[in-house]
Amino acid sequence: MVEVEDYIWIRNQFKDVDLPDLRLVDRLEEIACRVIAKPDSSIPKQNNEWRDIKAAYRFYDSNKVRFCKLIQPHVSQTKKKVAKMKQILAIQDTCFISYSKHVSVEGLSEIGGEKGGKGIILHTTLAVDPNQKHPEVIGLLDQYIHRRTTKVDKNETYLEKQERWRESKIWEEASQRISLNPETQIIEVMDREGDVFDVINNCISIKHDFVIRAKNDRLLDEAADEKLFTFVRNLKPRGTIKLRIKKRPNQIPREAILDVAFSTIKIKGPKSRKDEIIQCNTVYVIEKHPPKGQEPLEWVLLTSVDVNSFEDACQIIEWYRCRWIIEEYHKAIKSGCKVEERQLKTVERLE
């Protein structure tokens, strides 16, 4: 049974959906009502009547229905909301949805893993309001399904790699699709996969701020051959904070005491582009005394936002901590909605 507020929400979400037949719009709303009532159930269990089950499968199979069309009304509504705000976090991440158990599905992408699994690559940008007592999710700013169509030559040269389209472009293109009121400060938050020189440069060129956890030990421009990780580990701590660490694989839950340091830096571009320089700030977080047998928590955060004090550094850390929200979102898709258990026969239907 669908609650009245859920039905109103569904009608509002899909009122501007671009489908060529009004009957498809009606069917979409009916399916959404049944999905929201039983998100973790199979398609037959979501639809009690046989005629509704058949209608749902016909809808998923229709060549008039596409993922991008279904998501667009919600994205547009999210953009209208955030355009009225002074500041938002745009949190990006990629989710790999595996269908390796369903070997007969056509059109899936290689998603890696130990067994060379296949599935769907879903890249999401969530809008989050950080200026609440608890950070509040506003909605999806962008969502894109990437299909891997070609295999990368392991013997390609660096120049060949630079000349072809690379998956790191997904992050750049997602940023570029977020067109908002220029007066809204957009702070892009990304984990280590977003630590790509061109991704950082792209944020600067489109006037988005960023908080990105560093993956690459980049050369700095301050001194010959000095690298980022060595530099930050030699910074003098400016204060300490306490941070609650959740349980993770090989990680026990605990309250960690962390040293915090920060500095302005200049990072060099990759290899043949070392003459290209980006000036930004770094915030370094390190757990000096982790429990026995535990790896210390250590973050090297790159940011375009001014960091002139310990309080400024703590703000950057708080913004980066909001990144867990998108992990919970992807967990909800997989565990809560059990999308990996859907047994549709083509990738278009699954999408």
C-alpha positions in Angstrom: 0.0 0.0 0.0 1.5 3.3 -1.1 1.3 6.2 1.4 -0.4 9.4 0.1 2.8 11.5 0.4 4.7 8.9 -1.6 2.2 9.0 -4.4 2.3 12.8 -4.4 6.1 12.6 -4.5 6.0 10.2 -7.4 3.6 12.4 -9.4 5.8 15.4 -8.8 9.0 13.6 -9.8 7.7 12.4 -13.2 5.3 15.2 -14.1 7.6 16.5 -16.9 9.0 13.2 -18.1 9.6 13.2 -21.9 7.8 10.1 -23.1 5.9 10.0 -26.4 2.7 8.4 -25.1 0.7 9.5 -22.0 -0.1 5.8 -21.3 3.6 5.2 -20.7 3.6 8.1 -18.2 0.7 6.6 -16.4 2.4 3.2 -16.4 5.6 4.7 -15.1 3.8 6.2 -12.1 2.0 2.9 -11.4 5.3 1.0 -11.5 7.0 3.6 -9.3 4.2 3.3 -6.7 4.7 -0.5 -6.6 8.5 -0.2 -6.5 8.4 2.3 -3.6 6.1 0.1 -1.7 8.4 -3.0 -2.1 11.8 -1.7 -3.2 13.6 -5.0 -2.4 11.1 -7.3 -4.0 11.2 -9.0 -7.4 9.2 -7.5 -10.2 6.5 -10.2 -9.9 6.2 -9.6 -6.2 6.0 -5.8 -6.7 3.0 -6.4 -9.1 0.4 -8.7 -7.6 -1.9 -9.0 -10.6 -0.7 -10.9 -13.7 -1.7 -8.1 -16.0 0.4 -5.6 -14.0 3.4 -8.0 -14.1 3.1 -8.2 -17.9 2.6 -4.4 -18.2 5.8 -3.8 -16.1 7.9 -6.1 -18.3 6.5 -4.4 -21.5 7.4 -1.1 -20.0 11.0 -2.2 -19.3 11.3 -3.6 -22.8 9.9 -0.5 -24.6 12.4 1.2 -26.9 10.6 4.4 -26.2 11.7 4.4 -22.6 15.3 5.3 -21.7 17.1 5.8 -18.4 18.2 9.3 -19.3 14.6 10.4 -19.9 13.3 8.9 -16.7 16.0 10.6 -14.5 15.8 14.0 -16.2 12.7 15.5 -14.4 14.3 14.8 -11.0 17.7 16.3 -12.1 15.9 19.4 -13.4 14.0 19.8 -10.1 17.2 19.4 -8.1 19.0 22.0 -10.2 16.1 24.5 -9.6 16.4 24.0 -5.8 20.1 24.4 -5.6 20.1 27.4 -8.0 18.4 29.3 -5.1 21.1 28.4 -2.6 24.4 30.1 -1.7 26.5 27.0 -1.3 26.1 23.3 -2.1 28.3 20.2 -2.1 28.3 18.3 -5.4 29.5 14.8 -4.4 30.7 12.5 -7.3 31.3 8.8 -7.2 31.1 5.7 -9.5 29.1 2.6 -8.5 29.8 -0.8 -10.2 26.5 -2.8 -10.3 27.4 -6.5 -10.9 25.3 -8.9 -13.0 28.0 -11.6 -13.3 25.6 -14.2 -12.0 23.3 -13.6 -14.9 25.6 -14.7 -17.8 22.9 -14.5 -20.4 22.3 -10.7 -20.1 23.3 -8.9 -23.4 25.2 -5.6 -23.5 26.9 -5.5 -20.1 30.2 -3.7 -19.5 33.4 -5.2 -18.1 33.5 -3.9 -14.5 36.8 -5.6 -13.4 37.2 -7.4 -10.2 39.0 -10.7 -9.5 36.8 -12.7 -11.8 36.4 -10.1 -14.5 32.8 -9.4 -13.7 30.2 -7.7 -16.0 27.6 -5.2 -15.1 26.6 -1.6 -15.2 28.8 1.4 -14.4 26.7 4.2 -12.8 28.3 7.6 -12.1 26.4 9.8 -9.8 26.6 13.4 -8.6 24.6 14.1 -5.4 23.7 17.7 -4.3 24.1 18.0 -0.5 23.4 21.0 1.7 26.2 21.1 4.2 24.8 24.1 6.1 22.4 22.1 8.3 22.9 20.4 11.7 23.0 17.2 9.7 24.0 17.5 6.0 20.9 17.2 3.9 20.6 15.5 0.5 18.8 17.7 -2.0 18.8 15.3 -4.9 20.6 14.1 -8.0 22.5 16.7 -10.0 23.6 14.2 -12.6 23.5 10.5 -13.2 25.2 8.8 -16.1 25.5 5.2 -17.2 28.9 4.4 -18.9 29.3 1.5 -21.2 32.8 0.2 -21.9 32.9 -0.6 -25.6 36.6 -1.0 -26.3 39.5 -2.7 -24.4 42.6 -0.7 -23.5 45.8 -1.7 -25.1 48.2 -2.5 -22.2 51.2 -1.6 -24.4 50.0 1.8 -25.4 52.3 4.8 -24.9 51.7 7.7 -22.6 51.0 10.0 -25.7 48.5 7.4 -27.1 46.8 7.3 -23.7 46.5 11.1 -23.7 45.1 11.3 -27.2 42.2 8.8 -26.6 39.1 9.3 -24.5 39.7 8.0 -21.0 37.3 7.1 -18.2 38.6 9.9 -16.1 36.7 12.2 -18.5 33.4 10.9 -16.9 34.3 13.1 -13.8 35.0 16.1 -16.0 31.8 15.7 -18.1 29.7 15.2 -15.0 31.0 18.5 -13.6 30.3 20.3 -16.9 26.7 19.1 -16.9 26.0 20.9 -13.6 24.9 24.3 -14.9 23.7 26.4 -12.1 23.2 30.0 -11.0 26.7 31.6 -11.0 26.1 32.9 -7.5 25.8 29.4 -6.1 29.1 28.2 -4.8 29.6 24.6 -6.0 32.1 22.6 -4.0 32.9 19.3 -5.8 33.7 16.5 -3.4 35.5 13.4 -4.8 37.5 10.5 -3.5 40.9 9.3 -4.8 39.4 8.3 -8.2 38.8 12.0 -8.8 42.5 12.9 -8.3 43.3 13.5 -11.9 45.1 16.7 -13.1 42.6 17.3 -15.8 39.7 16.8 -13.5 41.1 19.4 -11.1 41.9 21.8 -13.9 38.4 21.4 -15.3 36.9 22.4 -11.9 39.0 25.5 -11.9 38.1 26.4 -15.6 34.3 26.1 -14.9 34.7 28.0 -11.6 33.8 25.1 -9.3 35.6 24.7 -6.0 36.8 21.3 -5.1 37.8 19.0 -2.2 39.5 15.9 -3.5 41.4 13.2 -1.6 44.8 12.8 -3.2 45.8 9.5 -4.7 48.9 10.6 -6.7 52.2 11.6 -5.1 52.6 14.6 -7.3 55.7 16.7 -7.9 55.5 20.1 -6.3 56.8 23.3 -7.8 58.3 24.6 -4.5 61.5 22.6 -4.6 63.3 20.3 -7.0 61.9 16.7 -6.9 59.9 17.3 -3.7 56.7 15.3 -3.7 53.3 15.9 -2.2 53.2 13.1 0.4 56.7 13.8 1.8 55.9 17.5 2.0 52.6 17.1 3.9 54.1 14.5 6.3 56.7 17.1 7.3 54.1 19.8 8.0 53.7 21.0 11.6 50.3 20.1 13.1 48.1 23.1 13.8 45.7 21.2 16.1 43.9 18.0 16.7 40.3 16.7 16.2 38.4 13.6 17.2 36.7 11.6 14.5 34.4 8.6 14.8 35.6 5.9 12.4 32.9 3.4 11.3 33.5 -0.3 10.9 35.0 -1.2 7.6 36.9 -4.2 6.2 40.1 -4.6 8.2 39.1 -1.6 10.2 37.6 -1.6 13.7 35.2 1.2 14.8 36.8 3.7 17.1 37.1 7.4 18.0 40.4 8.5 16.4 42.5 11.4 17.5 43.9 13.1 14.4 46.6 15.7 13.8 45.6 18.4 11.3 48.0 20.4 9.2 47.6 22.6 6.1 49.5 24.6 3.5 49.3 26.3 0.1 51.0 24.2 -2.6 51.7 24.2 -6.3 51.3 20.9 -8.1 52.9 20.1 -11.5 51.1 18.5 -14.4 51.9 14.9 -15.5 55.0 13.9 -17.4 55.1 15.9 -20.7 53.0 18.7 -19.1 55.2 19.5 -16.1 55.2 23.2 -17.1 51.5 23.3 -16.2 51.0 24.3 -12.6 47.9 24.4 -10.3 48.0 26.4 -7.1 45.7 25.1 -4.4 45.7 24.2 -0.7 46.2 20.9 1.0 44.8 19.7 4.4 46.6 16.8 5.9 44.9 14.5 8.5 46.9 11.7 10.3 46.1 9.4 13.2 49.4 9.2 15.0 48.4 6.5 17.5 46.1 3.9 16.0 45.1 0.8 17.9 47.5 -2.1 17.6 47.3 -3.9 14.3 45.2 -1.1 12.6 46.3 1.1 9.7 46.3 4.8 10.7 43.6 7.0 9.1 45.5 9.3 6.8 44.0 11.8 4.3 45.7 14.2 2.0 43.0 16.6 0.8 43.4 19.0 -2.1 41.1 22.0 -2.2 40.6 25.3 -4.1 39.0 26.8 -1.0 41.1 29.2 1.1 42.6 27.6 4.2 44.1 30.2 6.4 43.3 28.8 9.9 42.8 25.6 11.8 39.0 26.3 11.7 39.2 26.5 7.9 41.0 23.2 7.7 38.3 21.6 9.9 35.6 22.9 7.5 37.4 21.1 4.6 37.5 17.9 6.6 33.8 18.2 7.4 33.0 18.7 3.7 35.0 15.6 2.8 33.3 13.6 5.5 30.0 14.2 3.7 31.3 11.9 0.9 30.0 8.9 2.9 26.5 10.0 1.9 27.0 8.9 -1.7 28.4 5.6 -0.5 25.2 5.1 1.5 23.2 6.0 -1.5 24.9 3.4 -3.7 24.5 0.9 -0.8 20.8 1.6 -0.8 20.6 0.9 -4.6 22.4 -2.5 -4.2 21.3 -3.7 -0.8 18.1 -1.9 -0.2 16.6 -2.1 -3.7 18.5 -5.3 -4.6 19.0 -4.1 -8.2 21.7 -6.8 -8.7 19.1 -9.5 -8.3 16.9 -8.3 -11.2 16.7 -11.0 -13.9 16.0 -9.0 -17.0 17.6 -10.2 -20.2 19.2 -7.1 -21.7 21.2 -4.2 -20.3 18.6 -1.7 -21.7 15.9 -3.3 -19.6 18.1 -3.3 -16.5 18.9 0.3 -17.0 
